[in-house]
Amino acid sequence: MYDQRDCAGKKADFPVPTIISHSKNSIERAPNRLKAGLKCGLMVATMLACSSGTASNAQNRPIKFAANTELRAEFIDISLLYAAVSNADTTNSEILAAAQSDYARFLSNLYEQGYYGGNISIQINGKEAADYSPFEQLTKINSVSVTINEGKLFKFGNLSISPRPTGHVTIPEFNKGLPAQSQVIQEAVDDVIDAWRNDGRPTVRVDDQTIIADHTTATLDAAFKIDPGPVARFGQLKIVGHERMRLNRVLKIAGLETGEVYDPEKIRLAANRLRETGIFSTVAITEAKEVNADGTFDITATVVEAKLRRIGAGASISTTEGVSLEGFWIHRNLMGGGERLRFDAAVTGLGGETDGRDLSLGVRLTRPATLSPDTHASFILAYTSEKEPDYTLTNYT
């Protein structure tokens, strides 16, 4: 099928037609350079004049941008060329590179909108930008023009994603007669993949796929064959990167039980539990590519431990309350099991007009995953003292 890459350079998960021939039974890859001089009544053109701020590049470089009125603003927004020409410090080589990059960006945007027969022309000094060598040196740029004819809006024709889990319903936008936007296809496929994963099948994948754009009827047919893969159970969670933390405590905090049916939500919760302890600065979860012969599925958690200790302090001053001071000290892993020890101290009213002074001291020890992965045990000691002209209040906790 197709090996189309999106504008970010990441390979798409499903094939997107570059250009489909007008014969429904013949699917061809179009050349990567799209040339067209077509204009339609809906197109509008504007001029933007910019002056270079460098002596070697001092010149006026107007850009003519012609496109459908309803789509033009979005094309301008994603255009590297438009931004480059608008910047007076951009060199001619950078403008040429931006122009050559915009073909793919505009094409991807047309697909996202549901236009699969569009024509794109980007010209510099009257010559198609794709015809320039990337290493060509332009001494002067007199004109830049962009012309986009989006063509017909394609609608979905025959659609199929199978098999699907029992009771699963495809997203409403993925239906015959609706605009054939490429992101809707991606969302529909992702939705089915997620449904199978939620059904305990972590290795589900697209086994085969066909996308056909018929230019005579302006319809897009899409068929995807899904391989659900086997139902899997969690194997032993593998921990990589722990240094001071004991392995059994990391596993206890994560709470991913060996032998349970695979569930992506449980993996997400396990990662969140590890992050919320504050012990780790980084937590990354990776899944195996295949299910083991015994039906288990390996999960690996790669962690980076944060610094053991942290200290902080603050101060403020008020004309009436005087000076206030506060500070804290934290030990993130006191005994190697994720125990968090924190001391706090604060004093207010130093040198204030109210003649009152308040003091608070506290210590807190917290142990995560004490009875269960979601149960924390805490030991707290606190002392507060409020000294006012008319009374003194002391409290112990």
N, C-alpha and C positions, 0 to 999 in steps of 0.2 A: 504493500500500500504506500502511503505517503510518509515522508520523513520531514514534516514541516516543523520548524522551530519558531517559537513565539518571539516577540520583540525583545524579551529579556534574555534570550539565548537558551532558555530551558526547554528541553524537548517536551512537546505536548503529550498527554497521556492517550490521546486519540488522534486519528489522522484528520488533518484539515486540508481540503483540496487547495492547491495553489491556484490553478486554473483548470476548469473542466471543459473539455471540448464540447461543441454543440451537439454532438451525437451522444445520446444517452448510453449507448452500448460501448462507447470508446472513451476511456478515461486516460488522460495524458497529463504529465507534469509540464507546466509551462516554464519557459525560460525565466531566470531570476530577474531579468530586466523587462519591465513593462513599459511599453511606449504607446502613447495615444495622444491625438490632438483633438479629441472629441470635446465638444462643449454643448451644454443644453440650456434651455431657457431658465431653469431654476438656479443656474450658477451665477455667482456674483464675484466681482473682483475688487480688491482694494490695493492701495499702494502704501508701503511703509518705507520711508527713507531714513537711513541711518548713516552717520559719518564715523569713520574710523578715528580712533584716538592716537594711533601710532603713525610715525612719519613714513614707515615702509608700507603702510596699509591705508594711507589717508585717501579716501575716495567715498563717493556716495554709492550705496548698494541697495537700490530699491528691490522689494520683493512683491511679486504679483501672486496672490493666492486665490485661486478660483475653485469653488466647490459648492455643493448643494447648501442653500442657506441654512437648513436645519442641522447640517452636519459640520459646517465649516468651523464653528467655534471649537468643537472637540478636536478636529484635525490640527488646528493651530495650537491647541493646548498640548498635544503630544509631539509636535514637530520639533525635532532638534534643529532643523534648518532655520525655522522661523526664529527660534531663540538665538541661534548663532548670528544671524543677520542683524538682529535687534541689539546685539552687543558690539559696541564700537571697538572693543579690544580683540575681537575674534580675527584670526588670520584667515587668508584665503584657503589654505590647506584644511583648516578646521571646518570651514564652510562646505568644502567639497565632501569631506568625510561625513558631515552631518546630512548632507543631501543624499548621499548613497545609503546611509542608514535608514532614512525615512521611508524608502520603498517598503521595507518589511513592516515598519510601524504602521503605515497607512493601510497596508494590506490586511494586517492582523485586525485593525480597527474595523475595516469593512466587514470582515467575517463576523466579528462580534456583533455588528449591527444587523447581519443577515444578508449582506450583499456579496455574492460570489462571482459576479461577472463584471466587476469594476475595472476601470482603466486608470492608470496613474502615470502622469508625466511630470518629471522634475527637471527643469532645464536651467543651465548656467551659461550665460552668454549665448543663448539660443541653441545650445547643444545639450542632449540628454545627459544627465549626471552619471548615469550608469555606463556611458560610453567613455568616460574619462578613466585613465589609469589612476589607481589610488596614489601613485607616486608622482603624478603630474603636477608641475608647479604652475599655478595660475598667477601671472604678474598683475592682472587687473580683472575685477569682476564688474561688468557694466549692468548686468540684469540677472535677476533670479525669478523664476516663475514655477508655480506649482498648480497643476490642473488635475482635478480628481472628478471623474464621472463614475458615480457609484453603480449605475446600471439598475436592473430590476431588483426589487426586494423579494428574496426567496422565502417561500413558505415550506413548512415541514410537509413531507409526503408520507410514505410508508416508514414506520418507525418500529424498532424492535430491540429490546434488551432482555435477553433470556439466557438461562433461567433466572427467576427471581424468587426470594423467600416467599413462603405462603402468606397471602394477605397483603403483600407489599404493593403499593400503588405508586406509579411514577409521578414525578413532580408535575403540576398542572401545566407549566409552560412547555413541556415536552409532549405536544399533541399535534395531530395532523391539522393543517390549516393555519397554524400560528407562525409568527416570524421565526425563521430558521437561524437563530443567533447561535454562534459557536459556543459561547459560554454556557448556554442552556444545555447543549449536548454534554459538555463536560460535567455540569452539575447533575444531570440525570444519571450519567454513568457513575459518578462518585456516590450518588445517593444509593444506588443498588449495591455498590461495593461496600459501603458502610453498613447497609442492612445485613449483608452476609457476614461481615465481621462481627456485628452484634449478635449474630446467630451462632457464634463460636467457631468461625472459620477464618483464621488469620491469614491464610495464603491465597485468598480469593484473587483472581486476576481476570483481565480481558484476554480471552483465548483467540478470538478472531473478530474482525471488524471491517465493515464496508460502508463507505459514504459516497453517494453518487448525487451530483448536482445536474439536473436536467434543465438546460437553458431554454428549451422550447416551451416548457411549462412553468419555468421559474420555481421548481420544487426541489427539495433536498431530501433524499431517502437516506436513512441511517440504520444500520443493523449491527448489533454487538452480541457476540456469543461469550457468555461468562463461564469460567471454570471456578466453581465455588471452593473446591479443595475440601479436605477432610475436616471434621470437627476435631478440635484439639483441646488438650488440658494443659494447664500451666505446669512447667517443669520447675526445677530449682531456680530461683532468682539469683543471677550472678552479679556480684558487686565488684566493681573495679575502681581503684583510686582511694579507698579508705586507708587512713594511716593510723590515727589515734583512736578512732571508733572501733569497738569490738564488732565483729561480723554478725554475731547473733543478735546484737542490738539493732544494727542497721536493718536486718531482715524483719525483726519484730516491728520496727517503726513503719516499714514499707507495708507490711500486712498483706502481701501477695501470697495466698495460700497455694502450696503445691497440690496438684490433683484437681483443682477446680476447673470447670469449663472456661475456656478462654473468653475474656470479656474486656474490650478496650477501655471501658469506663473504669474498671478496677485498676488497670495500668495507670490511667490518668490520676486516680485517687492516690495510688502508691507514690507516684512522683510528687504530688502536692504535699503529702505527709512528710517526705524527706526534705522538701524545700522549707516547709513551715517551721521546722525545728531551729532554723538559723545556724545549724552546724555546717551546712554545705553552701559554698558560694555558687556552685554549679551542680545541677542534676540533669543528666541526659539519659533517656530510655531508648534502647534500640531492641528491635525484634529480630529473631532468626528469619532466614529466608525460606526454610522448609520445616515441616513438622517431622519430629523424630520417628523412628520406626515403632516406638512404643506408644505413639500417639501424644507425646508431650511436646510442648513448644517452649523454646528457650527465650528468656528475657534477660537482658543485661542492663544494669544501672551503672553508669559511669559517673562518679562523684568527685568533686574537688572540695576538700575541707577548707573552711574559712579560718582566719587567724583565731587562735584560742581566746585571746583577751581583747576587750574593747573598753575604752574610757572616754568619757565625755563631760563637758562642763559648760555652764552658761551663766550670764550675769545680765541684770537689767537695773535701771535706775529711774526713780520717780520722784517728783518734787514733794509729794505727800507721803508716799510709802517708803521712800529711801532706797537703799540698795538691796537687791535680791540676788542670792547666789544659789546655784544648784549644780549637782554633779552626779555621775553614776560610774560604776565599774562592773563589767560583765565577764564571766568566764563561761564559754560556750559548751565545754565538754569536761566537766569537773572530774569524773571518774571513769571516762571512757565509754559511758553508756548513753551519752547525749544529755547528761544532767546540766542544767543551765542555772548558774548562780549569779544573782544580781544584787548589788548594793546601791541604794539611793540616799542622797542627803540634800536637804534644801533649807535655807534660812531666808526670811524676809523681814523687812522693817528696820534694817540697819541704818541708823541716822535719820529715820523718818520723823515727820511731824506728829505722828499719832502716839509716840512713845511706846508702841507695842512691837513685840518681836516674836515671830513664829518660827518654830523649828520642827523639821520632820526627818526621821531616819527610818530606813526600811531595808529588809533583806528578804529575798525570795529565791527559793530553790524549786525548780520544776524538772520533773522527769517525764519525758514523753513515753507513750505506749506502755503504760504501767499495767493495766488490766487487759486492755485491748488496744489495737492500733490507734483508735480514736479517743482513748482515755488518758488524760494526763494527771499526774499527781503533783500537788504543789504544797510547799511548806512556807508559811509567811510569818515574819515578825515585823511589827511596825510600832514606831513611837512618834507621837505628835504632841507638841506643846504650843499653846497660844497664850501669850502674855499681853494683856491689854491693861490700860490704866485702872479699870474697874474690876477685872477678874483675871484669873489664870486657869486655863483648861488643859489638862494632861490626859492623854489617851494611850493605852497599850493594846496591841492586837496580837 
